[in-house]
Amino acid sequence: TQLLEQSPQFLSIQEGENLTVYCNSSSVFSSLQWYRQEPGEGPVLLVTVVTGGEVKKLKRLTFQFGDARKDSSLHITAAQPGDTGLYLCAGVDRGSTLGRLYFGRGTQLTVWP
Amino acid sequence: NAGVTQTPKFQVLKTGQSMTLQCAQDMNHNSMYWYRQDPGMGLRLIYYSASEGTTDKGEVPNGYNVSRLNKREFSLRLESAAPSQTSVYFCAGGPGQVYGYTFGSGTRLTVV
């Protein structure tokens, strides 16, 4: 059972376009994390959102956590080729003291010059 | 550099062979994790360890064993490799909920 559904699975856009990646679940999470992964490397944490309704900005990236803490979105403004990579959302299990993560399947983003 | 170090980076095994994937972290984290990543499947948790000497099963533990002998090191063992275990394996450590996890660069394993 996939707890987190990410969409779209693939996204291919031109430099300068805007895009949004969605991460949805029927489960409530204590927090949600977004990672970016490049070929041959492990995922690297971009941001953690903790509070329902929270919005965080990281330069051209805007992350939002849903009010009910079941979903999240990542919006990139004026995408650049350097944004190319696999974007993963991960929900932190509300019932786990360890902060166990459940990952979505990822969105492969390609930005063409 | 601080982080998580995995060895080896690449490995090819024959069906039935055994091997141990090594992972070491120098961030003084209590929690460590082993994930596997397959195309279109995301990252799935194999085993995790809350602290030295403790381990627990994740989503896909069958065919694997782990060992957490000290705070730094968390190893993953395949006793009898099967083609279904062909995957990229990631080790991670971290404080968890707020500050996220640090992943190693992965071990790409092929079982033929």
Backbone of each chain as ProteinMPNN parsed JSONL, in Angstrom:
{"seq_chain_A": "TQLLEQSPQFLSIQEGENLTVYCNSSSVFSSLQWYRQEPGEGPVLLVTVVTGGEVKKLKRLTFQFGDARKDSSLHITAAQPGDTGLYLCAGVDRGSTLGRLYFGRGTQLTVWP", "coords_chain_A": {"N_chain_A": [[0.848, -1.199, 0.0], [0.638, 2.14, -0.963], [1.314, 4.879, 0.82], [1.656, 7.536, 0.271], [0.85, 9.454, -2.498], [2.297, 10.662, -5.333], [2.176, 13.197, -7.803], [2.749, 14.887, -10.925], [4.128, 11.796, -12.284], [6.148, 12.056, -14.113], [7.695, 14.945, -15.482], [8.288, 17.23, -17.954], [9.694, 20.11, -18.981], [10.176, 23.463, -20.343], [12.882, 25.714, -19.814], [12.266, 28.397, -17.602], [9.541, 28.065, -17.305], [6.763, 27.531, -15.024], [5.96, 25.177, -12.406], [4.122, 22.621, -10.634], [4.239, 20.168, -8.143], [2.538, 17.47, -6.685], [1.624, 15.94, -3.592], [-0.117, 13.534, -2.06], [-2.246, 12.076, 0.455], [-4.236, 9.77, 2.385], [-3.715, 9.617, 4.975], [-2.775, 11.13, 8.085], [0.049, 13.056, 8.798], [2.794, 13.726, 11.002], [4.729, 15.434, 10.158], [6.041, 16.619, 7.02], [8.368, 15.892, 4.534], [10.466, 17.097, 1.911], [12.554, 15.884, -0.61], [15.361, 16.004, -2.837], [16.785, 14.233, -5.48], [19.655, 13.35, -7.264], [21.05, 11.717, -10.176], [22.777, 8.744, -9.308], [23.243, 9.479, -6.721], [22.324, 9.889, -3.207], [19.095, 10.835, -1.777], [18.579, 14.285, -0.979], [17.762, 16.424, 1.624], [15.345, 18.967, 1.199], [13.377, 20.516, 2.504], [11.432, 20.651, 5.529], [8.099, 20.506, 6.502], [5.888, 21.302, 9.073], [3.629, 22.31, 10.429], [0.098, 22.395, 9.947], [-1.093, 23.999, 7.062], [1.17, 25.428, 6.701], [3.573, 27.369, 4.932], [6.547, 27.328, 3.154], [9.39, 28.949, 1.81], [12.026, 28.546, -0.481], [14.206, 30.103, -2.048], [13.402, 29.9, -5.36], [11.595, 27.928, -4.909], [8.559, 26.863, -3.518], [6.95, 25.514, -0.794], [4.152, 23.819, 0.469], [2.093, 22.8, 3.154], [-0.749, 20.912, 3.685], [-3.822, 21.956, 5.297], [-4.975, 19.933, 6.831], [-2.871, 18.295, 7.237], [-2.402, 16.188, 5.49], [-1.544, 16.362, 2.919], [0.674, 17.824, 0.473], [2.423, 20.319, -1.425], [4.744, 21.226, -3.985], [6.009, 23.989, -5.492], [7.627, 25.322, -8.246], [9.081, 28.181, -9.449], [9.809, 29.745, -12.518], [11.536, 27.671, -13.729], [14.775, 26.132, -13.92], [17.479, 24.564, -15.775], [19.167, 23.409, -13.862], [17.412, 22.578, -11.925], [16.601, 20.106, -12.57], [15.877, 16.763, -11.703], [15.032, 14.085, -9.382], [12.24, 14.404, -7.454], [11.162, 13.853, -4.237], [8.585, 13.204, -1.947], [8.065, 12.777, 1.538], [6.414, 11.387, 4.225], [6.23, 11.779, 7.719], [5.675, 9.37, 10.088], [3.011, 9.672, 12.191], [2.57, 8.2, 14.473], [4.985, 7.235, 15.248], [7.794, 7.241, 17.287], [10.281, 7.336, 16.346], [10.215, 8.844, 14.11], [9.683, 7.706, 11.636], [9.866, 7.405, 8.115], [7.697, 7.591, 5.283], [7.841, 7.178, 1.91], [6.843, 8.826, -1.127], [6.49, 7.874, -4.615], [7.906, 9.513, -6.22], [8.719, 12.316, -8.406], [9.906, 12.776, -11.539], [11.682, 15.324, -12.759], [12.464, 17.156, -15.62], [14.187, 19.795, -16.966], [14.467, 21.663, -19.755], [16.919, 23.507, -21.605]], "CA_chain_A": [[0.0, 0.0, 0.0], [1.402, 3.364, -1.063], [0.658, 5.858, 1.674], [1.775, 8.85, -0.34], [0.749, 9.464, -3.941], [2.862, 11.846, -5.938], [1.836, 13.428, -9.199], [2.826, 13.783, -11.869], [5.294, 10.93, -12.137], [7.172, 12.652, -14.973], [7.41, 16.314, -15.887], [9.32, 17.715, -18.859], [9.308, 21.483, -19.285], [11.213, 24.368, -20.841], [13.425, 26.69, -18.877], [11.434, 29.589, -17.425], [8.159, 27.699, -16.974], [6.442, 27.213, -13.63], [5.413, 23.835, -12.258], [3.704, 22.21, -9.292], [4.229, 18.734, -7.861], [1.595, 17.22, -5.602], [1.875, 14.783, -2.733], [-1.402, 13.372, -1.387], [-2.418, 10.878, 1.264], [-5.418, 9.724, 3.239], [-3.202, 9.555, 6.333], [-2.256, 12.355, 8.676], [1.453, 12.944, 9.156], [3.255, 14.737, 11.949], [5.444, 16.403, 9.328], [6.282, 16.125, 5.679], [9.671, 16.335, 4.048], [10.74, 17.023, 0.473], [13.935, 15.588, -0.949], [15.722, 16.018, -4.257], [17.8, 13.226, -5.73], [20.3, 13.402, -8.573], [21.514, 10.369, -10.568], [23.963, 8.219, -8.644], [23.39, 10.042, -5.378], [21.185, 9.705, -2.333], [18.22, 12.004, -1.64], [19.053, 15.379, -0.132], [16.612, 17.131, 2.181], [15.101, 20.356, 0.806], [12.603, 21.244, 3.516], [10.458, 19.944, 6.365], [6.952, 21.318, 6.92], [5.415, 20.675, 10.308], [2.331, 22.825, 10.86], [-0.924, 22.445, 8.918], [-1.213, 25.304, 6.423], [2.484, 26.08, 6.64], [4.197, 27.634, 3.635], [7.968, 27.664, 3.261], [10.007, 29.31, 0.535], [13.455, 28.306, -0.6], [14.494, 30.756, -3.324], [12.292, 29.8, -6.323], [10.766, 26.783, -4.529], [7.582, 27.124, -2.471], [6.4, 24.272, -0.256], [2.956, 24.044, 1.281], [1.548, 21.651, 3.88], [-2.187, 21.078, 3.76], [-4.375, 22.271, 6.617], [-5.244, 18.694, 7.554], [-1.575, 17.591, 7.305], [-2.453, 14.958, 4.701], [-1.043, 16.581, 1.578], [1.657, 18.881, 0.334], [2.765, 20.656, -2.812], [6.008, 21.905, -4.262], [5.874, 24.849, -6.663], [8.885, 25.926, -8.7], [8.883, 29.339, -10.328], [10.887, 29.979, -13.496], [12.434, 26.515, -13.601], [16.071, 26.183, -14.588], [18.025, 23.209, -15.993], [19.734, 22.919, -12.614], [16.347, 22.013, -11.096], [16.361, 18.735, -13.021], [16.149, 15.749, -10.698], [13.894, 13.33, -8.856], [11.708, 15.046, -6.246], [10.49, 12.869, -3.398], [7.986, 13.647, -0.693], [8.115, 11.738, 2.562], [5.636, 11.717, 5.397], [6.72, 11.232, 8.986], [4.62, 8.631, 10.762], [2.56, 10.376, 13.391], [2.605, 7.327, 15.636], [6.328, 6.691, 15.446], [8.717, 8.115, 18.008], [11.517, 7.406, 15.566], [10.095, 9.689, 12.935], [9.795, 6.832, 10.468], [9.443, 8.061, 6.883], [7.065, 6.875, 4.189], [8.134, 7.943, 0.709], [6.114, 8.72, -2.37], [7.269, 7.249, -5.673], [8.783, 10.496, -6.841], [8.421, 13.027, -9.65], [11.129, 13.02, -12.295], [11.576, 16.611, -13.441], [13.499, 17.515, -16.585], [14.033, 21.166, -17.448], [15.272, 21.831, -20.971], [17.376, 24.888, -21.813]], "C_chain_A": [[0.88, 1.244, 0.0], [0.681, 4.428, -0.255], [0.625, 7.233, 1.031], [1.751, 8.728, -1.858], [1.298, 10.772, -4.481], [2.404, 11.961, -7.374], [2.38, 14.777, -9.645], [4.065, 12.929, -11.628], [6.463, 11.481, -12.947], [6.724, 14.049, -15.372], [8.582, 16.81, -16.729], [8.91, 19.1, -19.335], [10.491, 22.271, -19.815], [11.658, 25.302, -19.717], [12.514, 27.919, -18.811], [9.98, 29.287, -17.074], [8.02, 27.47, -15.469], [5.85, 25.81, -13.566], [5.021, 23.596, -10.811], [3.689, 20.691, -9.218], [3.367, 18.519, -6.629], [1.929, 15.919, -4.87], [0.634, 14.617, -1.854], [-1.481, 12.05, -0.624], [-3.758, 10.934, 1.987], [-5.017, 9.687, 4.71], [-2.719, 10.921, 6.785], [-0.819, 12.116, 9.107], [1.839, 14.036, 10.148], [4.08, 15.804, 11.238], [5.647, 15.789, 7.949], [7.581, 16.727, 5.164], [9.735, 16.195, 2.527], [12.238, 16.84, 0.268], [14.116, 15.741, -2.458], [16.884, 15.045, -4.438], [18.338, 13.366, -7.147], [20.855, 12.013, -8.893], [22.793, 9.961, -9.842], [24.193, 8.727, -7.239], [22.172, 9.7, -4.527], [20.324, 10.952, -2.277], [18.821, 13.02, -0.679], [17.841, 16.185, 0.326], [16.544, 18.564, 1.68], [14.424, 21.115, 1.954], [11.769, 20.256, 4.327], [9.342, 20.92, 6.701], [6.248, 20.57, 8.039], [3.97, 21.067, 10.646], [1.345, 22.834, 9.7], [-1.093, 23.854, 8.383], [0.102, 26.026, 6.235], [2.956, 26.233, 5.199], [5.653, 28.0, 3.874], [8.511, 27.968, 1.878], [11.506, 29.11, 0.61], [13.821, 28.809, -1.988], [13.294, 30.628, -4.26], [11.347, 28.644, -5.995], [9.844, 27.179, -3.376], [6.931, 25.809, -2.075], [5.199, 24.616, 0.615], [2.504, 22.733, 1.907], [0.066, 21.892, 4.032], [-2.675, 21.302, 5.187], [-4.57, 21.025, 7.469], [-4.0, 17.824, 7.695], [-1.63, 16.23, 6.59], [-1.811, 15.131, 3.327], [-0.086, 17.761, 1.556], [1.879, 19.161, -1.145], [4.095, 21.367, -2.852], [5.82, 22.69, -5.547], [7.233, 25.438, -6.989], [8.559, 27.02, -9.695], [10.089, 29.496, -11.24], [11.949, 28.895, -13.424], [13.704, 26.703, -14.439], [16.592, 24.767, -14.799], [18.631, 22.594, -14.743], [18.708, 22.352, -11.656], [16.046, 20.569, -11.471], [16.751, 17.742, -11.939], [14.887, 15.009, -10.305], [13.474, 13.97, -7.53], [10.843, 14.036, -5.495], [9.843, 13.548, -2.202], [8.004, 12.464, 0.273], [7.352, 12.203, 3.788], [6.206, 11.047, 6.63], [5.552, 10.635, 9.741], [4.248, 9.305, 12.079], [2.691, 9.519, 14.641], [3.986, 6.807, 15.97], [7.212, 7.679, 16.177], [10.034, 8.266, 17.252], [11.44, 8.424, 14.461], [10.253, 8.89, 11.665], [9.152, 7.485, 9.251], [8.746, 7.1, 5.943], [7.222, 7.743, 2.943], [7.073, 7.757, -0.364], [7.033, 8.14, -3.431], [8.121, 8.245, -6.449], [8.235, 11.114, -8.11], [9.736, 13.325, -10.337], [10.938, 14.286, -13.12], [12.762, 16.802, -14.373], [13.202, 18.913, -17.092], [15.012, 21.369, -18.598], [15.67, 23.283, -21.164], [16.631, 25.538, -22.983]], "O_chain_A": [[1.758, 1.393, 0.85], [-0.429, 4.834, -0.599], [-0.32, 7.999, 1.224], [2.541, 7.983, -2.438], [0.823, 11.852, -4.131], [2.26, 10.961, -8.078], [2.467, 15.709, -8.844], [4.945, 13.305, -10.853], [7.618, 11.389, -12.531], [5.537, 14.305, -15.574], [9.727, 16.811, -16.276], [7.896, 19.251, -20.015], [11.639, 21.83, -19.754], [10.897, 25.623, -18.804], [12.05, 28.416, -19.838], [9.265, 30.167, -16.595], [8.996, 27.25, -14.753], [5.305, 25.314, -14.552], [5.505, 24.258, -9.893], [3.188, 20.017, -10.118], [3.445, 19.272, -5.658], [2.435, 14.956, -5.446], [0.361, 15.462, -1.001], [-0.87, 11.052, -1.005], [-4.336, 12.005, 2.174], [-5.876, 9.72, 5.592], [-2.311, 11.756, 5.977], [-0.509, 11.091, 9.712], [1.279, 15.132, 10.131], [4.119, 16.953, 11.677], [5.447, 14.591, 7.748], [7.849, 17.916, 5.339], [9.134, 15.293, 1.944], [13.065, 17.526, 0.869], [13.171, 15.626, -3.238], [17.835, 15.035, -3.656], [17.575, 13.486, -8.106], [21.101, 11.22, -7.984], [23.757, 10.723, -9.771], [25.223, 8.437, -6.63], [21.133, 9.282, -5.038], [20.77, 12.025, -2.686], [19.481, 12.666, 0.298], [17.001, 16.578, -0.484], [17.534, 19.294, 1.72], [14.845, 22.211, 2.324], [11.447, 19.164, 3.859], [9.607, 22.04, 7.139], [6.039, 19.359, 7.961], [3.188, 20.231, 11.1], [1.7, 23.23, 8.59], [-1.221, 24.803, 9.156], [0.141, 27.119, 5.669], [2.766, 25.347, 4.366], [5.96, 28.869, 4.69], [8.14, 27.324, 0.897], [12.162, 29.444, 1.597], [13.761, 28.07, -2.971], [12.247, 31.206, -3.971], [10.391, 28.406, -6.733], [10.289, 27.757, -2.384], [6.422, 25.078, -2.925], [5.224, 25.572, 1.391], [2.53, 21.684, 1.263], [-0.343, 22.97, 4.466], [-2.029, 20.895, 6.153], [-4.358, 21.053, 8.681], [-4.083, 16.716, 8.226], [-1.002, 15.261, 7.016], [-1.558, 14.142, 2.639], [-0.04, 18.576, 2.478], [1.561, 18.337, -2.002], [4.514, 22.015, -1.893], [5.502, 22.11, -6.585], [7.909, 25.987, -6.119], [7.841, 26.796, -10.669], [11.236, 29.396, -10.804], [13.107, 29.159, -13.101], [13.7, 27.334, -15.496], [16.191, 23.854, -14.078], [18.608, 21.373, -14.584], [19.075, 21.709, -10.672], [15.31, 19.885, -10.76], [17.815, 17.856, -11.33], [13.806, 15.274, -10.831], [14.273, 14.061, -6.599], [9.918, 13.448, -6.054], [10.468, 14.364, -1.525], [7.963, 11.305, -0.138], [7.611, 13.28, 4.324], [6.616, 9.888, 6.588], [4.557, 11.312, 10.004], [5.087, 9.477, 12.963], [2.897, 10.038, 15.738], [4.136, 6.01, 16.896], [7.366, 8.822, 15.746], [10.799, 9.201, 17.489], [12.466, 8.837, 13.92], [10.889, 9.348, 10.716], [8.055, 8.039, 9.328], [9.143, 5.942, 5.813], [6.792, 8.897, 2.92], [6.483, 6.685, -0.5], [8.22, 7.934, -3.181], [8.966, 7.847, -7.251], [7.402, 10.526, -8.8], [10.583, 14.037, -9.797], [10.138, 14.318, -14.056], [13.915, 16.635, -13.974], [12.108, 19.189, -17.585], [16.226, 21.259, -18.428], [14.872, 24.189, -20.923], [16.882, 26.699, -23.306]]}, "seq_chain_B": "NAGVTQTPKFQVLKTGQSMTLQCAQDMNHNSMYWYRQDPGMGLRLIYYSASEGTTDKGEVPNGYNVSRLNKREFSLRLESAAPSQTSVYFCAGGPGQVYGYTFGSGTRLTVV", "coords_chain_B": {"N_chain_B": [[34.322, 15.074, 5.28], [31.249, 15.475, 6.995], [28.732, 12.967, 7.378], [27.085, 10.206, 5.758], [28.509, 7.18, 4.943], [28.731, 4.731, 2.486], [29.648, 1.431, 1.55], [30.147, -1.381, -0.659], [30.198, 0.725, -3.66], [29.262, -0.312, -6.021], [28.149, -3.586, -6.913], [28.189, -6.909, -8.099], [26.498, -9.897, -7.859], [26.209, -13.463, -7.819], [23.309, -15.544, -8.014], [22.369, -16.831, -4.896], [24.758, -16.284, -3.605], [26.343, -14.603, -0.815], [26.516, -11.429, 0.882], [27.67, -8.44, 2.551], [26.509, -5.217, 3.064], [27.995, -2.199, 3.879], [27.662, 0.494, 6.217], [28.374, 3.636, 7.551], [28.158, 6.318, 9.873], [28.965, 9.658, 10.8], [27.709, 11.52, 12.343], [26.708, 11.307, 14.809], [24.116, 10.366, 15.181], [21.297, 8.723, 16.611], [19.393, 7.135, 15.282], [19.241, 4.908, 12.518], [18.866, 3.756, 9.123], [17.932, 1.411, 6.568], [17.188, 1.484, 3.175], [15.657, 0.396, 0.104], [15.693, 1.157, -3.352], [13.745, 1.062, -6.137], [12.933, 1.229, -9.627], [10.193, 3.345, -10.228], [9.077, 2.706, -7.784], [9.73, 4.144, -5.584], [11.262, 4.795, -2.378], [11.743, 2.167, -0.192], [11.45, 0.955, 3.072], [13.701, -1.216, 4.637], [15.008, -2.222, 7.026], [15.363, -0.79, 10.299], [17.072, 1.068, 12.888], [16.821, 2.096, 16.112], [18.635, 2.671, 18.065], [21.937, 1.908, 19.288], [22.426, -1.539, 19.202], [19.756, -2.212, 18.881], [17.262, -3.287, 16.601], [14.747, -3.154, 14.011], [12.106, -4.461, 11.933], [11.24, -3.21, 8.691], [9.232, -2.27, 5.902], [9.882, -4.177, 3.887], [11.443, -6.628, 4.775], [12.163, -9.268, 4.214], [14.594, -11.704, 3.414], [16.771, -10.323, 4.187], [19.193, -9.336, 6.685], [20.23, -7.425, 9.534], [22.725, -5.537, 11.334], [23.597, -3.732, 14.156], [26.183, -2.792, 15.574], [27.522, -0.773, 16.883], [27.266, 2.781, 17.577], [27.956, 4.124, 15.26], [27.924, 2.383, 13.043], [25.985, 0.472, 10.73], [25.027, -2.371, 9.351], [23.974, -4.221, 6.439], [22.91, -7.385, 5.524], [22.838, -9.814, 2.989], [21.919, -13.01, 2.87], [21.488, -15.095, 1.046], [21.563, -14.308, -1.999], [19.072, -13.129, -4.299], [17.666, -12.675, -7.601], [15.543, -10.853, -7.36], [16.432, -9.095, -5.514], [17.996, -7.305, -6.732], [18.807, -3.989, -6.897], [18.985, -0.534, -5.82], [20.589, 0.362, -2.929], [20.146, 2.263, -0.036], [21.538, 3.783, 2.772], [20.655, 5.548, 5.709], [20.814, 8.166, 8.131], [19.691, 9.922, 11.068], [18.187, 12.608, 12.973], [15.516, 12.757, 12.502], [12.248, 13.727, 12.635], [11.988, 16.592, 12.339], [14.433, 17.637, 11.421], [15.192, 16.048, 9.366], [16.734, 13.493, 7.282], [19.976, 12.144, 6.593], [21.324, 10.826, 3.745], [23.332, 8.138, 2.456], [25.386, 7.668, -0.503], [24.607, 5.446, -1.833], [24.408, 1.932, -2.8], [24.739, 0.119, -5.634], [23.334, -2.782, -6.513], [23.51, -5.771, -8.304], [22.021, -8.811, -9.001], [22.672, -11.79, -10.496]], "CA_chain_B": [[32.997, 15.663, 5.322], [30.302, 14.76, 7.819], [27.681, 12.348, 6.587], [26.888, 8.764, 5.758], [29.38, 6.541, 3.963], [28.336, 3.374, 2.147], [30.543, 0.639, 0.709], [30.758, -0.787, -1.846], [29.298, 1.55, -4.465], [28.693, -1.227, -7.003], [28.424, -4.99, -6.644], [27.461, -7.918, -8.858], [26.49, -11.181, -7.176], [25.478, -14.567, -8.429], [22.215, -16.052, -7.187], [22.806, -17.71, -3.827], [25.906, -15.742, -2.888], [26.029, -13.705, 0.292], [27.367, -10.264, 1.012], [27.28, -7.442, 3.546], [26.655, -3.814, 2.707], [28.449, -1.479, 5.052], [27.226, 1.886, 6.342], [28.907, 4.307, 8.741], [27.804, 7.738, 9.958], [29.786, 10.396, 11.761], [26.886, 12.639, 12.785], [26.263, 10.999, 16.169], [22.68, 10.116, 15.217], [20.882, 7.451, 17.192], [18.596, 6.334, 14.347], [19.793, 4.594, 11.2], [17.869, 3.097, 8.289], [18.272, 0.867, 5.254], [16.133, 1.534, 2.178], [15.945, 0.003, -1.253], [15.0, 2.002, -4.325], [13.509, 0.399, -7.406], [12.259, 2.14, -10.568], [8.754, 3.485, -10.084], [8.586, 2.226, -6.483], [10.144, 5.011, -4.488], [12.164, 4.21, -1.382], [11.027, 1.29, 0.745], [12.251, 0.694, 4.263], [14.018, -2.626, 4.856], [15.205, -2.332, 8.476], [15.844, 0.413, 10.934], [17.658, 0.881, 14.215], [16.595, 3.295, 16.923], [19.824, 2.943, 18.863], [22.918, 0.825, 19.279], [21.97, -2.802, 19.751], [18.347, -2.485, 18.592], [16.857, -3.229, 15.193], [13.345, -3.513, 13.759], [11.776, -4.654, 10.53], [10.475, -2.201, 7.976], [8.194, -2.763, 4.982], [10.327, -5.274, 3.018], [12.629, -7.197, 5.431], [12.45, -10.66, 3.863], [15.821, -11.957, 2.676], [17.822, -9.439, 4.703], [19.449, -9.207, 8.106], [21.018, -6.229, 9.832], [23.495, -5.55, 12.564], [24.004, -2.401, 14.665], [27.147, -3.141, 16.624], [27.88, 0.443, 17.611], [26.442, 3.906, 17.148], [28.367, 4.606, 13.948], [27.832, 1.447, 11.932], [24.746, -0.294, 10.571], [25.286, -3.161, 8.157], [22.864, -4.979, 5.853], [23.441, -8.638, 4.988], [22.041, -10.705, 2.156], [22.463, -14.341, 3.145], [21.422, -15.881, -0.177], [21.026, -13.292, -2.901], [18.121, -13.515, -5.341], [17.526, -11.606, -8.604], [14.582, -9.85, -6.895], [17.129, -8.149, -4.641], [18.661, -6.305, -7.574], [18.232, -2.713, -6.495], [19.924, 0.425, -5.247], [20.384, 0.356, -1.489], [20.569, 3.486, 0.642], [21.586, 3.881, 4.224], [20.38, 6.911, 6.148], [20.827, 8.41, 9.567], [19.147, 11.241, 11.316], [17.338, 12.915, 14.097], [14.167, 12.397, 12.133], [11.025, 14.39, 12.248], [12.098, 17.997, 11.933], [15.688, 17.963, 10.748], [15.382, 15.207, 8.203], [17.668, 12.391, 7.267], [21.105, 12.226, 5.681], [21.479, 9.567, 3.031], [24.562, 7.828, 1.754], [25.298, 7.787, -1.958], [23.978, 4.247, -2.366], [25.098, 0.76, -3.349], [23.962, -0.454, -6.748], [23.548, -4.228, -6.46], [22.901, -6.586, -9.352], [22.097, -10.242, -8.731], [22.447, -12.477, -11.788]], "C_chain_B": [[32.081, 14.808, 6.177], [29.245, 14.126, 6.943], [27.614, 10.86, 6.77], [27.705, 8.16, 4.617], [28.954, 5.104, 3.755], [29.412, 2.711, 1.286], [29.957, -0.749, 0.52], [29.764, 0.084, -2.594], [28.585, 0.693, -5.517], [29.045, -2.653, -6.61], [27.573, -5.859, -7.551], [27.607, -9.251, -8.126], [25.822, -12.234, -8.048], [24.383, -15.008, -7.469], [22.754, -17.04, -6.162], [24.025, -17.22, -3.056], [25.433, -14.834, -1.755], [26.958, -12.504, 0.259], [26.81, -9.322, 2.078], [27.54, -6.056, 2.992], [26.968, -3.039, 3.978], [27.952, -0.033, 5.028], [27.806, 2.446, 7.629], [28.521, 5.779, 8.698], [28.639, 8.402, 11.046], [29.037, 11.611, 12.3], [26.33, 12.423, 14.19], [24.737, 10.813, 16.275], [22.382, 8.774, 15.861], [20.234, 6.538, 16.145], [19.305, 6.14, 13.016], [18.824, 3.694, 10.46], [18.527, 2.484, 7.061], [17.02, 0.892, 4.375], [16.615, 0.863, 0.901], [15.111, 0.855, -2.185], [14.948, 1.267, -5.652], [12.735, 1.339, -8.315], [10.747, 2.154, -10.363], [8.197, 3.09, -8.734], [8.934, 3.157, -5.331], [11.125, 4.301, -3.567], [11.342, 3.396, -0.397], [11.965, 0.888, 1.868], [12.447, -0.804, 4.466], [14.105, -2.91, 6.358], [15.595, -0.967, 9.016], [16.336, 0.096, 12.34], [17.505, 2.178, 14.989], [17.826, 3.666, 17.736], [20.742, 1.736, 18.766], [22.327, -0.423, 19.91], [20.521, -3.133, 19.493], [18.082, -2.371, 17.106], [15.401, -3.651, 15.067], [13.096, -3.623, 12.272], [10.999, -3.465, 9.978], [9.443, -2.857, 7.082], [8.594, -4.035, 4.241], [11.552, -5.971, 3.598], [13.044, -8.586, 4.949], [13.696, -10.784, 3.003], [17.004, -11.131, 3.152], [17.978, -9.613, 6.213], [20.297, -7.967, 8.333], [21.751, -6.408, 11.154], [23.884, -4.131, 12.923], [24.902, -2.654, 15.871], [27.562, -1.944, 17.453], [27.077, 1.596, 17.035], [26.743, 4.31, 15.71], [27.925, 3.689, 12.808], [26.548, 0.617, 11.946], [24.876, -1.057, 9.264], [24.051, -3.955, 7.74], [23.438, -6.217, 5.186], [22.387, -9.356, 4.157], [22.641, -12.09, 2.305], [22.507, -15.205, 1.895], [20.741, -15.009, -1.242], [20.119, -13.887, -3.976], [17.993, -12.372, -6.346], [16.548, -10.501, -8.18], [15.212, -8.817, -5.959], [18.018, -7.182, -5.43], [18.002, -4.954, -7.338], [19.363, -1.744, -6.161], [19.586, 0.554, -3.777], [20.95, 1.632, -0.88], [20.503, 3.304, 2.146], [21.326, 5.336, 4.6], [20.475, 6.986, 7.663], [20.212, 9.757, 9.841], [18.402, 11.361, 12.616], [15.866, 12.76, 13.769], [13.225, 13.511, 11.788], [11.222, 15.793, 11.701], [13.325, 18.238, 11.061], [16.041, 17.017, 9.619], [16.455, 14.161, 8.383], [18.795, 12.683, 6.291], [21.309, 10.858, 5.074], [22.905, 9.402, 2.519], [24.343, 7.906, 0.254], [24.828, 6.494, -2.62], [24.939, 3.155, -2.789], [24.202, 0.185, -4.43], [24.308, -1.93, -6.831], [22.795, -4.909, -7.585], [23.119, -8.049, -9.005], [21.736, -10.979, -10.021], [22.254, -13.978, -11.582]], "O_chain_B": [[32.117, 13.579, 6.109], [28.892, 14.664, 5.894], [28.029, 10.317, 7.794], [27.596, 8.587, 3.467], [28.827, 4.34, 4.712], [30.006, 3.344, 0.413], [29.325, -1.268, 1.44], [28.601, 0.17, -2.2], [27.432, 0.957, -5.857], [30.108, -2.904, -6.042], [26.388, -5.591, -7.753], [28.72, -9.676, -7.814], [24.985, -11.928, -8.897], [24.517, -14.862, -6.254], [23.494, -17.964, -6.501], [24.29, -17.704, -1.956], [24.294, -14.366, -1.737], [28.045, -12.556, -0.316], [25.64, -9.4, 2.452], [28.634, -5.752, 2.517], [26.307, -3.193, 5.005], [27.835, 0.582, 3.968], [27.738, 1.805, 8.677], [28.547, 6.412, 7.642], [28.972, 7.795, 12.064], [29.652, 12.612, 12.668], [25.575, 13.25, 14.701], [24.146, 11.068, 17.324], [23.121, 7.807, 15.678], [20.484, 5.333, 16.117], [19.888, 7.07, 12.46], [18.052, 2.958, 11.075], [19.546, 2.975, 6.576], [15.956, 0.404, 4.755], [17.815, 0.771, 0.645], [13.982, 1.231, -1.869], [15.978, 0.899, -6.216], [11.96, 2.164, -7.831], [10.105, 1.105, -10.329], [6.983, 3.125, -8.534], [8.464, 2.956, -4.212], [11.745, 3.311, -3.956], [10.362, 3.887, 0.163], [13.12, 0.528, 1.64], [11.483, -1.569, 4.468], [13.364, -3.739, 6.886], [16.089, -0.108, 8.287], [16.066, -0.966, 12.901], [17.997, 3.227, 14.573], [18.036, 4.835, 18.058], [20.373, 0.689, 18.235], [21.792, -0.375, 21.017], [20.074, -4.225, 19.844], [18.603, -1.482, 16.432], [14.882, -4.4, 15.895], [13.763, -2.984, 11.458], [10.224, -2.813, 10.678], [8.847, -3.871, 7.445], [7.744, -4.889, 3.988], [12.617, -5.921, 2.983], [14.152, -9.037, 5.241], [13.853, -10.083, 2.004], [18.101, -11.219, 2.6], [17.039, -9.981, 6.918], [20.999, -7.512, 7.43], [21.446, -7.288, 11.959], [24.437, -3.405, 12.096], [24.449, -2.719, 17.014], [27.919, -2.098, 18.621], [26.294, 1.406, 16.105], [25.852, 4.795, 15.013], [27.589, 4.167, 11.725], [26.091, 0.137, 12.984], [24.84, -0.46, 8.188], [23.208, -4.311, 8.562], [24.354, -6.113, 4.371], [21.229, -9.49, 4.551], [23.781, -12.311, 1.895], [23.455, -15.965, 1.7], [19.516, -14.983, -1.361], [20.358, -14.981, -4.488], [18.192, -11.213, -5.981], [16.699, -9.349, -8.587], [14.602, -7.793, -5.651], [18.706, -6.344, -4.847], [16.801, -4.789, -7.549], [20.541, -2.097, -6.216], [18.44, 0.822, -3.415], [22.078, 2.03, -1.169], [19.551, 2.752, 2.698], [21.736, 6.249, 3.882], [20.249, 6.006, 8.373], [20.201, 10.635, 8.978], [18.04, 10.377, 13.261], [15.045, 12.641, 14.678], [13.381, 14.17, 10.76], [10.646, 16.128, 10.666], [13.253, 18.967, 10.071], [17.083, 17.171, 8.982], [17.004, 13.969, 9.468], [18.604, 13.378, 5.293], [21.45, 9.86, 5.781], [23.589, 10.373, 2.196], [23.233, 8.18, -0.204], [24.668, 6.45, -3.839], [26.107, 3.401, -3.091], [23.057, -0.188, -4.176], [25.432, -2.294, -7.177], [21.607, -4.665, -7.798], [24.243, -8.48, -8.749], [20.643, -10.814, -10.563], [22.054, -14.713, -12.548]]}, "name": "protein", "num_of_chains": 2, "seq": "TQLLEQSPQFLSIQEGENLTVYCNSSSVFSSLQWYRQEPGEGPVLLVTVVTGGEVKKLKRLTFQFGDARKDSSLHITAAQPGDTGLYLCAGVDRGSTLGRLYFGRGTQLTVWPNAGVTQTPKFQVLKTGQSMTLQCAQDMNHNSMYWYRQDPGMGLRLIYYSASEGTTDKGEVPNGYNVSRLNKREFSLRLESAAPSQTSVYFCAGGPGQVYGYTFGSGTRLTVV"}
